[in-house]
Amino acid sequence: MKYQSRLTRAFALALAATCAAAWSRRALDPELARYEREAPNVTILRDDHGIAHIYGKTDADTVFGTVYAQAEDDFNRVETNYINGMGRLAEAEGESAIYRDLRMKLFIDPAELKTQYAASPAWLQSLMNAFADGLNYYLATHPKVKPRVIRRFEPWMALSFTEGSIGSDIERVNLGQLEAFYGHRADPAPLADAEAQRPEPSGSNGIAIAPSNTAAHHALLLINPHTSFFFRSELQMVSEEGLNAYGAVTWGQFFIYQGFNDRVGWMHTSSGVDAIDEYLETVLEKGGRFYYKYGAGERPVVAAEITVPYRTVQGMAEKKFTVYRTHHGPIVRETDGKWVSVRLMEEPVKALTQSYTRTKVRDYKSFRQTMELHTNSSNNTIFADADGDIAYFHGNFIPRRDTRFDWTKPVDGSDPATEWHGLLSVDETPHLLNPASGWLYNTNNWPWSAAGPSSPKKQDYPVYVETGGESARGLHAVKVLENTRNFTLDSLIAAAYDSYLTWFDKPLPALIRAWDQAATGSPLKARLASQIVLLRTWDRRWSVNSVPTSLAVFWGEEIRSRVTADAKTAGMSVEDYIASRATAGELLESLAAASDKLATDFGKWETPWGEINRFQRLTGAIVQPFNDAQPSIPVGFTSAIWGSLASFGARAYPGTKKWYGTSGNSFVAVVEFGPRVRAKAVSAGGESGDPASRHFNDQATRYSTGQLRDVYFYRDELRSHTERQYHPGK
């Protein structure tokens, strides 16, 4: 008893010392004291896949926990998004990122964001405060984590990154042309944007099925963003103030970007809407100042100085730029003696308001009200709800323009007729609500096929509402949707992974015809006889065991590289050009070249697709160091280029023969809006960015095979699937 008493006293003394130290720390750091008061209001439950389910008393509490949990999973990606969003990438990556930073700083001004933060409504300020507190508390409790640039987050920073898309409108400004203008380079070509070199077009799939077309008579929704892998976190946000949303959250943001609550779901797809305009400015120099023509007069060009700090081996340096702006927007390039300004949506408070409030809406009417904020500028939206409504909203930010002008090209900035005249309302844009088809979709293609015969009609809208066209994925989606009835969660998953490759419908018969018509005894005809036999009988479906898939994809890559420029000149799609204008020589020689490449890289042209197309995750780095000698797993689905609805943008990298995916399906969820919402989901690889975590790659096989796992949306579902429960900081 005496020993036990001594032990108790020792424990009490140790506890008292710990508490004294903690109180001392709080007294010295009032911000830390505030974080420690907030943290007990937040509970984080990690399920058996490491997915964070965050519960808070208030929405602000939940935001605090959300960003804290994201930082636990991958602080590097959280910080990188804000480094990029505020134009501070060169502070981490050096001189090569100077013009990327300059591009952001032309549109993002911290002083202006601080002013807008101060003027924003109290409820939104509280969320931004919680955002900063959660990240700062993470850094305070994880001293071994060393930020690259941002050592303290501030609330206004949330306004620098408000939409959630993989590429903001700002990033459509060409870096090479920007450097040519502000760096006084004669030739911008060598500095073409890295984005323009992407092997895989970014985009997404969204599908909504009406109750009339489902087995259980409940609306269904497919959420399938195609982005770079590991671009978003998967989590749930719950508060006692009515927040209960689940889905994909872009690292560092505090709203579910693509997801659902217990009543409604939403999916954003990149849009072909014309939401950005360039103006040709006629600039004159007088007395050392620049002026631009406007109407019958002239206006002064606004000049300002922007400083871009950047890292060097000796330490930090900086580069100063004098930048220019007209009332249309900043000057970003020059062409034929004219300066070119850019005008785009710049409403960060509205954008953040819309992004957050849509996660709490309860029905179609309230969701539509959020759309009237018009700040989801580069996206279409697919919607479904528990009332049985399904809807399609086309590009949410569409300026009203004079249709006499071709808005796909720069317009005359001196002509007042080229001004915007407000924005098109939801009613004035392509929009669907409960179409008779019983389904609707978007795959980044035009909206004129969104619901089969029930689709919006192109002639009813100004030409600038859509600048894109139909795609192989769009044709595939219609084929699947119009021939399926009585959908279930499982059959919607099957539709999302349907293996048909529509792109080959037109080009492949042209190739086979060219071989059939080649002269008997031709060496090329004899050499390709076995390949043609396989392609002639191929069902045009991908699989890991399919040799024809390998041959077709390698041939498709080869023939596209040969004829794309000619197709563009002819104003035709590549598929149509191959089918009607490519010569027999081009078609057959491309197949021979593809066969040779397969044999060189893999030992024989008869190589199954799964031996080539691989998923590999080795490190938590932003850029993955792929390695043929390290473990990887086969993936059956292909690039979206070929019409695969499930997308896997893969290619060979320096030192590899196998192709490794970096973009495409990144998050997939299917949702049923019954009396209790039911969902299944999968993320690329795993939730954690830490290679030492069991959740770094635990979803890889599910991801590669389309075996979605159950989502634990309700607390009673989580009860037997909780790996860990804790408060931030514990």
C-alpha positions in Angstrom: 0.0 0.0 0.0 2.9 2.4 0.8 4.5 1.5 -2.6 1.2 2.2 -4.3 0.8 5.4 -2.4 4.3 6.5 -3.4 3.5 5.6 -7.1 0.2 7.6 -6.9 2.1 10.6 -5.4 4.8 10.4 -8.2 2.1 10.2 -10.9 0.3 13.2 -9.3 3.5 15.2 -9.3 4.3 14.3 -12.9 0.8 15.2 -13.9 1.0 18.5 -12.1 4.4 19.2 -13.7 2.9 18.4 -17.2 -0.1 20.6 -16.5 2.1 23.4 -15.2 4.2 23.2 -18.4 1.1 23.3 -20.5 -0.3 26.3 -18.7 3.0 28.0 -19.0 3.1 27.3 -22.7 -0.5 28.7 -23.0 0.4 31.8 -21.1 3.4 32.5 -23.4 1.4 31.7 -26.5 -2.2 32.9 -26.5 -2.8 31.6 -30.0 -1.8 28.1 -28.9 -4.1 28.5 -26.0 -6.9 29.3 -28.4 -6.2 26.2 -30.5 -6.2 24.0 -27.4 -9.6 25.3 -26.4 -10.9 24.6 -29.9 -9.5 21.1 -30.3 -11.7 19.3 -27.7 -14.8 20.4 -29.6 -13.6 18.3 -32.6 -13.6 14.5 -32.8 -11.8 12.7 -35.7 -12.7 9.1 -36.4 -10.5 7.2 -38.9 -12.2 4.3 -40.5 -10.5 1.1 -41.5 -9.2 2.7 -44.7 -7.9 5.7 -42.9 -10.7 8.0 -44.1 -11.3 10.9 -41.7 -14.8 11.5 -40.4 -14.7 14.8 -38.6 -17.4 15.7 -36.0 -17.6 19.2 -34.5 -20.1 21.2 -32.4 -20.1 24.0 -34.9 -19.3 24.3 -38.6 -16.1 26.2 -37.6 -15.1 23.3 -35.3 -15.5 20.9 -38.1 -13.5 23.1 -40.5 -10.7 23.2 -37.8 -10.7 19.4 -37.7 -10.9 19.0 -41.4 -7.8 20.9 -42.3 -6.0 19.3 -39.3 -6.8 15.8 -40.6 -5.8 16.8 -44.2 -2.5 18.0 -42.9 -2.0 14.7 -41.0 -2.5 12.9 -44.3 -0.4 15.1 -46.6 0.7 18.5 -45.4 3.0 18.8 -48.4 0.1 18.9 -50.8 -1.9 21.2 -48.6 0.9 23.7 -48.5 1.8 23.3 -52.1 -1.8 24.3 -53.2 -1.5 27.5 -51.2 2.1 28.2 -52.3 0.9 27.9 -55.9 -2.4 29.7 -55.3 -0.7 32.8 -53.8 2.2 32.9 -56.4 4.9 31.7 -54.0 6.1 28.6 -55.7 9.5 30.1 -56.6 10.2 30.5 -52.9 10.3 26.7 -52.8 11.3 25.6 -56.3 13.6 28.4 -57.4 14.0 30.5 -60.6 12.1 28.1 -62.9 8.8 29.0 -61.2 9.2 32.8 -61.4 6.7 33.3 -64.2 4.2 30.9 -62.8 4.3 33.1 -59.7 4.0 36.3 -61.7 0.9 34.9 -63.4 -0.8 34.2 -60.1 0.3 37.6 -58.6 -1.3 39.4 -61.6 -4.7 38.2 -60.2 -4.1 37.4 -56.5 -3.2 40.4 -54.3 -2.8 39.6 -50.6 -3.7 43.2 -49.6 -6.9 42.9 -51.5 -7.7 39.5 -50.1 -7.2 40.8 -46.6 -9.6 43.6 -47.3 -12.2 41.2 -48.7 -11.8 38.9 -45.7 -12.4 41.8 -43.3 -15.6 42.7 -45.3 -16.9 39.1 -45.6 -19.9 38.0 -43.5 -19.2 36.9 -39.9 -20.1 33.2 -40.5 -17.6 33.0 -43.4 -14.9 34.8 -41.4 -15.4 32.2 -38.6 -14.7 29.4 -41.1 -11.6 31.1 -42.5 -10.4 31.6 -38.9 -10.9 28.0 -38.1 -9.1 27.0 -41.4 -6.0 29.0 -40.3 -6.2 27.7 -36.7 -6.5 24.1 -37.7 -3.4 24.2 -39.9 -1.4 26.3 -37.4 -2.3 23.9 -34.6 -1.1 21.0 -36.8 2.3 22.7 -37.2 2.5 23.5 -33.5 1.9 19.9 -32.6 4.1 18.4 -35.3 7.4 20.3 -34.9 9.2 17.8 -37.1 7.1 18.9 -40.1 9.1 21.6 -41.8 7.0 23.8 -44.2 8.7 24.7 -47.5 7.3 28.3 -47.4 4.2 28.9 -45.2 5.2 28.8 -41.6 2.0 30.4 -40.4 -1.4 30.3 -42.1 -3.7 33.4 -42.0 -7.5 33.4 -42.5 -7.5 35.5 -45.7 -5.3 32.8 -47.4 -8.5 30.7 -47.9 -9.6 33.3 -50.5 -6.6 32.6 -52.7 -7.9 29.1 -53.4 -11.7 28.9 -53.5 -13.0 26.7 -56.3 -11.3 23.3 -56.1 -10.7 22.6 -59.7 -7.4 21.1 -60.7 -6.5 24.0 -62.9 -7.8 27.5 -62.1 -8.9 29.9 -64.9 -5.7 31.9 -64.2 -3.6 28.9 -65.3 -5.0 29.1 -68.8 -2.8 32.2 -69.3 0.2 30.9 -71.3 3.4 31.0 -69.4 5.7 31.2 -72.4 3.8 34.2 -73.8 3.8 35.9 -70.4 7.5 35.5 -70.1 8.0 36.8 -73.7 6.2 40.0 -72.7 7.5 40.7 -69.2 10.8 39.0 -69.7 11.4 40.7 -73.1 12.0 37.4 -74.9 11.6 37.3 -78.6 10.5 33.7 -78.8 8.1 32.2 -76.3 8.0 28.8 -77.9 10.6 27.0 -75.7 8.7 28.1 -72.6 5.3 26.5 -73.5 3.2 25.7 -70.5 3.8 22.3 -68.8 0.0 22.0 -68.7 -0.1 22.0 -72.5 2.2 19.0 -72.6 0.0 16.8 -70.5 -0.4 13.4 -72.2 -3.9 13.0 -70.7 -6.7 15.6 -71.0 -8.1 16.5 -67.6 -11.8 16.1 -67.0 -14.4 14.0 -65.3 -17.5 11.9 -65.6 -20.8 12.7 -63.9 -24.0 10.6 -64.3 -27.4 11.0 -62.6 -30.2 8.4 -62.9 -33.8 9.2 -62.2 -35.9 7.0 -59.9 -38.0 5.9 -62.9 -34.9 4.2 -64.2 -33.6 2.5 -61.0 -34.6 -0.8 -59.4 -35.3 0.8 -56.0 -36.9 3.9 -57.4 -34.2 6.1 -55.8 -32.1 8.6 -57.6 -28.5 7.5 -58.3 -25.3 9.6 -58.8 -21.9 8.8 -60.2 -19.1 11.0 -59.0 -15.9 10.4 -61.0 -13.4 13.2 -61.3 -10.4 12.7 -63.7 -7.5 14.6 -62.2 -3.9 14.0 -61.4 -3.7 11.3 -58.8 -3.7 12.2 -55.1 -5.0 15.7 -55.9 -7.8 15.4 -53.3 -8.5 14.0 -49.9 -11.6 11.8 -49.2 -13.4 12.7 -45.9 -16.6 13.5 -44.1 -17.6 16.7 -42.4 -20.3 16.7 -39.7 -21.4 19.4 -37.3 -24.3 20.0 -34.9 -25.3 23.0 -37.1 -26.6 20.8 -40.0 -23.4 20.0 -41.9 -23.0 16.4 -42.9 -21.2 16.0 -46.2 -18.9 13.3 -47.7 -16.7 13.3 -50.7 -13.5 14.6 -52.3 -11.8 17.7 -50.8 -9.0 19.5 -52.7 -6.0 19.5 -50.3 -6.2 22.5 -48.0 -9.8 23.5 -48.7 -12.5 23.2 -46.1 -15.5 22.2 -48.3 -16.5 19.0 -50.0 -15.8 19.8 -53.6 -17.5 16.8 -55.3 -19.7 14.7 -53.0 -23.0 14.4 -51.2 -24.9 14.9 -48.0 -27.9 12.8 -46.8 -30.2 14.6 -49.2 -28.3 15.8 -52.3 -25.2 15.1 -54.3 -23.2 17.1 -56.8 -20.4 16.3 -59.3 -18.4 18.9 -61.3 -17.0 18.3 -64.7 -14.7 20.6 -66.7 -16.7 22.7 -69.1 -16.2 23.8 -72.7 -17.9 27.1 -71.8 -16.2 30.3 -72.9 -15.7 32.0 -69.5 -12.5 34.0 -70.3 -11.9 36.7 -72.9 -8.8 38.3 -74.3 -8.9 42.0 -75.5 -6.5 43.5 -78.1 -5.4 46.8 -76.6 -4.1 49.6 -78.8 -1.4 51.1 -76.6 0.3 54.5 -77.2 3.2 56.0 -75.3 3.1 59.7 -74.4 5.4 61.5 -72.1 6.8 58.3 -70.6 3.3 56.9 -69.9 1.2 54.3 -71.7 -2.4 54.9 -72.8 -4.9 52.7 -74.5 -7.6 53.6 -77.0 -11.2 53.1 -75.8 -14.1 54.5 -77.8 -13.4 57.9 -79.1 -10.8 58.6 -76.4 -7.8 57.2 -74.5 -7.4 55.9 -71.0 -4.2 55.5 -69.0 -2.7 52.0 -68.7 -2.3 51.3 -65.0 1.2 50.3 -64.1 2.3 48.6 -60.9 5.3 46.8 -59.5 5.2 43.1 -58.5 8.1 41.5 -56.7 8.6 37.7 -57.0 11.0 36.2 -54.4 12.8 33.0 -55.4 15.1 30.5 -53.9 18.8 30.2 -55.0 21.7 28.2 -53.7 23.0 31.3 -52.0 19.6 32.1 -50.4 16.6 34.1 -51.3 16.6 36.6 -54.2 13.9 38.5 -55.9 12.9 39.7 -59.4 10.8 42.9 -59.9 8.4 43.4 -62.7 6.5 46.5 -63.9 3.1 45.1 -64.9 0.2 46.7 -66.7 -3.5 46.6 -66.6 -6.5 48.0 -68.4 -10.1 48.0 -67.2 -10.5 44.6 -68.9 -7.7 43.0 -66.8 -3.9 42.5 -66.7 -1.8 42.5 -69.8 -0.4 39.0 -70.4 1.1 39.0 -73.9 1.6 40.9 -77.1 0.5 40.0 -80.6 0.9 41.9 -83.9 1.8 45.1 -82.1 -1.2 44.9 -79.8 -1.1 44.3 -76.0 -3.5 41.5 -74.9 -5.4 41.8 -71.6 -7.4 39.0 -70.0 -10.8 39.2 -68.3 -12.1 36.4 -66.1 -14.1 35.8 -63.0 -12.6 37.3 -59.9 -15.0 37.0 -57.0 -13.2 35.0 -54.2 -15.7 35.7 -51.4 -18.7 34.7 -53.6 -16.8 31.7 -54.8 -15.9 30.5 -51.3 -19.5 31.1 -50.2 -20.9 29.1 -53.1 -18.4 26.2 -52.6 -19.3 25.9 -48.9 -23.0 26.6 -48.9 -23.9 24.0 -51.5 -22.6 21.3 -49.1 -25.5 22.1 -46.7 -28.4 22.4 -49.2 -31.3 20.0 -48.9 -33.0 19.9 -52.3 -33.0 21.1 -55.9 -34.4 24.5 -55.1 -31.8 25.4 -52.5 -29.0 24.0 -54.7 -30.1 26.1 -57.6 -30.0 29.2 -55.4 -26.3 28.6 -54.8 -25.8 28.4 -58.6 -27.1 31.9 -58.9 -23.9 33.1 -57.3 -22.2 32.2 -60.7 -18.7 31.6 -59.5 -18.1 27.9 -60.3 -16.6 29.3 -63.5 -15.0 26.4 -65.3 -17.4 23.6 -64.5 -20.6 21.9 -65.4 -22.5 20.3 -62.6 -24.5 17.0 -62.3 -27.0 16.9 -59.5 -29.3 14.3 -57.8 -31.4 14.4 -54.6 -33.5 12.3 -52.3 -36.7 13.9 -53.7 -35.9 12.1 -57.0 -34.7 15.2 -58.9 -31.8 14.9 -61.3 -30.3 18.0 -63.0 -27.6 19.3 -65.3 -26.2 22.8 -64.9 -23.9 24.1 -67.7 -20.9 26.4 -67.0 -21.8 28.5 -64.1 -20.1 31.8 -65.1 -21.1 32.9 -68.7 -20.8 36.6 -69.5 -23.5 38.0 -71.7 -21.8 39.2 -75.0 -22.5 40.7 -78.4 -22.8 37.7 -80.7 -21.4 39.7 -83.7 -17.9 38.9 -82.3 -16.0 35.7 -82.4 -15.2 35.3 -78.7 -13.0 32.3 -79.3 -10.4 34.9 -80.4 -9.2 38.2 -78.9 -11.6 41.0 -79.5 -11.0 44.7 -80.0 -10.6 46.3 -76.6 -11.1 49.8 -78.0 -14.7 48.9 -79.1 -17.2 49.4 -76.2 -19.4 46.9 -77.9 -17.1 44.1 -76.7 -17.9 44.8 -73.1 -19.6 42.1 -71.0 -23.3 42.9 -70.2 -23.8 41.0 -66.9 -24.0 37.2 -66.7 -26.4 34.7 -68.2 -28.9 33.4 -65.6 -29.3 29.6 -65.1 -32.5 29.8 -67.2 -30.5 31.3 -70.1 -27.9 28.5 -70.1 -28.1 24.9 -71.1 -29.9 23.3 -68.2 -31.9 20.0 -67.5 -34.3 19.0 -64.8 -35.8 15.5 -64.7 -35.4 14.8 -68.5 -37.8 12.2 -70.0 -34.8 10.0 -70.8 -34.5 9.1 -67.1 -30.7 9.8 -67.1 -28.3 12.6 -67.8 -24.5 12.9 -67.9 -21.5 14.9 -68.8 -18.0 13.8 -69.8 -16.5 17.2 -70.5 -18.2 17.1 -73.9 -20.8 19.4 -75.2 -24.3 19.4 -73.5 -26.2 18.7 -76.7 -26.2 14.9 -75.9 -26.5 15.2 -72.2 -29.8 13.3 -72.0 -30.2 11.7 -75.4 -33.4 13.0 -77.2 -34.1 15.1 -74.1 -30.9 17.1 -74.4 -30.7 20.9 -74.7 -30.7 22.2 -78.3 -27.6 23.9 -79.6 -29.6 26.5 -81.7 -31.4 27.8 -78.5 -28.2 29.3 -77.1 -25.5 31.8 -78.0 -22.5 30.1 -79.6 -20.2 31.1 -76.8 -21.9 28.9 -74.2 -19.9 25.9 -75.5 -16.6 25.8 -77.4 -16.0 22.1 -77.2 -17.5 19.2 -79.1 -18.5 15.5 -78.8 -15.9 13.1 -77.5 -15.3 9.3 -77.6 -16.3 9.2 -73.9 -19.5 11.1 -74.6 -20.5 8.6 -77.3 -19.6 5.8 -75.0 -21.7 7.2 -72.1 -24.8 7.5 -74.4 -24.3 3.9 -75.6 -24.2 2.6 -72.0 -27.0 4.8 -70.6 -29.6 4.4 -73.3 -29.4 0.6 -73.3 -29.6 0.1 -69.5 -32.7 -0.1 -67.4 -33.4 -0.5 -63.6 -30.1 0.8 -62.5 -28.7 -0.2 -59.1 -25.5 0.9 -57.3 -23.7 -2.1 -58.7 -24.9 -1.7 -62.3 -24.0 2.0 -62.2 -20.5 1.0 -61.1 -20.5 -1.5 -64.0 -21.5 1.4 -66.4 -18.7 3.6 -65.0 -16.2 0.8 -65.8 -17.7 -0.4 -69.1 -14.7 -1.5 -71.1 -15.7 -0.5 -74.6 -13.3 1.8 -76.5 -15.4 3.9 -78.8 -12.6 5.8 -80.4 -11.7 2.8 -82.5 -15.2 2.5 -84.1 -14.2 4.6 -87.1 -10.4 4.4 -87.4 -10.1 0.6 -87.0 -12.3 -0.4 -90.0 -10.2 2.0 -92.1 -7.0 0.2 -91.0 -8.5 -3.2 -91.8 -9.8 -2.0 -95.1 -6.4 -0.7 -96.0 -4.9 -4.1 -95.3 -7.6 -5.9 -97.2 -7.0 -3.7 -100.3 -3.2 -4.0 -100.1 -1.6 -5.9 -103.0 -1.2 -9.6 -102.4 2.4 -10.4 -101.8 3.1 -7.0 -100.4 5.8 -7.4 -97.7 3.9 -5.0 -95.4 0.7 -7.0 -95.9 2.4 -10.2 -95.0 4.2 -8.7 -92.0 0.9 -7.4 -90.5 -1.3 -10.4 -91.2 -1.3 -11.8 -87.6 -2.0 -8.3 -86.2 -4.9 -7.8 -88.5 -6.4 -11.1 -87.6 -6.4 -10.1 -83.9 -7.8 -6.6 -84.6 -10.5 -7.9 -86.9 -11.9 -10.1 -84.3 -11.3 -7.8 -81.3 -14.5 -6.8 -79.4 -12.9 -3.3 -78.7 -12.9 -3.9 -75.0 -10.0 -3.4 -72.7 -8.8 -5.9 -70.2 -5.5 -6.7 -68.5 -5.2 -9.9 -70.6 -6.0 -8.3 -73.9 -3.2 -8.3 -76.6 -5.5 -6.4 -79.1 -5.9 -3.6 -76.6 -2.1 -3.1 -76.5 -1.8 -3.3 -80.3 -4.7 -0.9 -80.8 -3.5 1.7 -78.3 0.1 1.7 -79.6 -1.3 2.0 -83.2 -3.6 4.8 -82.1 -0.8 6.7 -80.5 1.3 6.3 -83.7 -1.3 7.2 -86.3 -2.5 10.2 -84.2 1.1 11.5 -84.1 1.2 11.4 -87.9 -2.1 12.9 -88.8 -3.3 15.2 -86.0 -1.8 18.4 -87.6 -3.4 17.5 -91.0 -6.8 16.8 -89.3 -6.6 20.2 -87.6 -5.9 22.0 -90.8 -8.8 20.2 -92.4 -11.1 21.2 -89.5 -11.9 17.5 -88.8 -11.7 15.3 -85.7 -8.7 13.0 -85.8 -11.0 9.9 -85.8 -12.9 11.2 -88.9 -9.7 12.2 -90.6 -8.2 8.7 -90.1 -11.4 7.0 -91.3 -11.8 9.1 -94.5 -8.5 10.7 -95.5 -5.5 8.9 -94.0 -3.6 7.0 -96.8 -3.2 3.2 -96.7 0.5 3.8 -96.3 0.0 6.0 -93.2 -2.4 3.4 -91.7 -0.3 0.3 -92.3 3.1 1.9 -91.6 1.7 3.1 -88.3 0.7 -0.4 -87.4 4.1 -1.7 -88.3 5.8 1.0 -86.2 3.5 0.2 -83.2 4.3 -3.5 -83.5 8.1 -2.7 -83.6 7.8 -0.6 -80.5 6.0 -3.2 -78.6 8.6 -5.8 -79.6 11.4 -3.5 -78.7 10.1 -2.5 -75.3 8.4 -5.8 -74.2 10.1 -8.5 -76.2 7.2 -9.2 -78.5 4.3 -7.4 -80.0 1.9 -10.0 -78.6 2.1 -8.3 -75.1 -1.1 -8.3 -72.9 -2.2 -4.8 -71.9 -1.8 -5.4 -68.2 1.9 -6.0 -68.6 2.2 -2.5 -70.0 -0.4 -0.4 -68.2 0.6 -0.1 -64.5 -0.2 1.6 -61.2 2.7 2.3 -59.0 3.0 4.4 -55.8 6.5 4.5 -54.3 6.8 7.8 -52.4 4.7 10.7 -51.2 6.5 13.1 -53.5 4.5 15.3 -55.9 6.5 13.9 -58.8 6.6 10.1 -58.7 9.9 8.4 -59.5 8.6 5.4 -61.5 10.7 2.3 -61.7 10.2 -0.9 -63.7 12.2 -2.9 -61.1 9.8 -2.0 -58.3 6.4 -3.6 -57.6 3.4 -2.3 -59.6 0.0 -3.7 -60.4 -1.9 -4.0 -63.8 -4.7 -1.7 -64.7 -7.2 -2.6 -67.4 -8.8 0.7 -68.2 -7.1 3.0 -70.7 -6.7 6.7 -71.4 -9.9 8.6 -71.8 -8.7 9.5 -75.3 -9.9 6.1 -76.5 -13.4 6.5 -75.1 -12.8 4.6 -71.8 -15.2 6.0 -69.2 -12.8 4.8 -66.5 -9.7 6.9 -67.3 -6.0 6.0 -66.7 -3.6 8.5 -68.2 -0.4 6.5 -68.4 2.9 6.7 -70.4 6.5 5.6 -70.2 8.9 7.7 -68.2 12.7 8.2 -68.3 14.2 4.8 -67.5 10.9 2.8 -67.9 9.4 0.7 -70.6 6.1 0.1 -68.7 3.5 2.8 -68.7 2.6 4.3 -65.3 -0.6 6.3 -64.6 -0.5 9.8 -63.1 -4.0 11.0 -63.9 -7.6 9.9 -64.7 -9.8 8.2 -62.2 -8.7 9.7 -58.9 -11.9 9.3 -56.8 -15.0 7.3 -57.7 -18.2 7.2 -55.8 -21.7 6.0 -56.5 -24.6 7.2 -54.3 -28.2 6.1 -53.8 -30.5 8.6 -52.2 -33.0 6.4 -50.4 -34.4 6.9 -46.9 -30.8 6.4 -45.8 -28.1 7.5 -48.2 -26.0 4.6 -49.4 -22.7 4.9 -51.2 -19.6 3.1 -52.3 -16.2 4.7 -53.2 -12.6 4.2 -54.0 -9.6 6.6 -54.1 -6.4 6.2 -56.1 -3.8 4.3 -54.0 -4.8 5.3 -50.5 -5.7 8.2 -48.2 -2.3 8.9 -46.6 0.6 10.5 -48.4 3.0 8.9 -46.0 4.7 5.8 -47.5 5.1 4.3 -44.0 1.3 4.4 -43.5 -0.8 1.3 -44.1 -3.2 3.6 -45.9 -0.6 4.8 -48.4 -1.5 2.1 -50.9 -4.2 0.0 -49.4 -6.8 0.9 -52.0 -4.6 0.2 -55.0 -6.0 -3.2 -56.0 -9.6 -2.0 -55.5 -8.8 1.1 -57.6 -7.3 -0.9 -60.4 -10.2 -3.4 -60.6 -13.2 -1.1 -59.8 -14.0 -2.9 -56.6 -15.5 0.0 -54.7 -15.8 -0.2 -50.9 -18.7 0.7 -48.7 -18.9 4.3 -47.4 -19.6 4.6 -43.7 -21.8 7.7 -43.8 -23.7 7.2 -40.5 -22.1 7.0 -37.1 -23.7 3.6 -36.4 -22.0 2.2 -39.6 -18.7 3.6 -38.4 -19.0 1.9 -35.0 -17.6 -1.4 -36.1 -15.2 0.1 -38.6 -13.3 2.7 -36.5 -9.6 2.3 -36.5 -8.9 5.3 -34.3 -10.8 8.1 -32.5 -9.1 11.3 -31.2 -9.1 15.0 -30.8 -6.7 17.2 -32.9 -3.4 17.4 -31.1 -3.8 14.1 -29.3 
